[in-house]
């Protein structure tokens, strides 16, 4: 899988050509949500 920086750096035409299957997107979204939960649950110093 492409790193996110590479896909965002690509011109729009080739960015559209990068087809991520939905399970990959769902897994990525779950990982992002989990990391956000971790950050918000951490006590502030």
C-alpha positions as CSV (number, residue, x, y, z in Angstrom):
1,X,0.0,0.0,0.0
2,X,1.2,3.5,-0.8
3,X,2.2,5.7,2.1
4,X,-0.3,8.6,2.5
5,X,2.3,11.2,1.7
6,X,3.0,9.6,-1.6
7,X,-0.7,9.5,-2.6
8,X,-1.3,13.1,-1.5
9,X,1.8,14.3,-3.3
10,X,0.6,12.7,-6.6
11,X,-1.2,14.9,-9.1
12,X,-5.0,14.7,-8.9
13,X,-5.3,12.6,-12.1
14,X,-3.1,9.8,-10.7
15,X,-4.5,10.2,-7.3
16,X,-7.9,9.2,-8.7
17,X,-6.2,6.1,-10.3
18,X,-5.1,4.9,-6.9
19,X,-8.0,2.6,-6.1
20,X,-8.1,1.5,-2.4
21,X,-10.5,-1.3,-1.7
22,X,-13.1,-0.5,1.0
23,X,-11.8,-3.1,3.6
24,X,-8.4,-1.3,3.4
25,X,-10.1,2.1,4.0
26,X,-12.2,0.7,6.8
27,X,-9.2,-0.8,8.5
28,X,-7.3,2.5,8.1
29,X,-10.3,4.5,9.5
30,X,-10.4,2.1,12.5
31,X,-6.7,2.6,13.2
32,X,-7.0,6.3,13.0
33,X,-10.1,6.3,15.3
34,X,-8.3,4.1,17.8
35,X,-5.2,6.3,17.8
36,X,-7.4,9.4,18.3
37,X,-9.2,7.6,21.2
38,X,-5.8,6.8,22.8
39,X,-4.7,10.5,22.5
40,X,-7.9,11.9,24.0
41,X,-8.0,9.3,26.9
42,X,-4.4,10.1,27.9
43,X,-4.2,12.4,30.9
44,X,-2.7,15.8,30.1
45,X,0.6,16.6,31.7
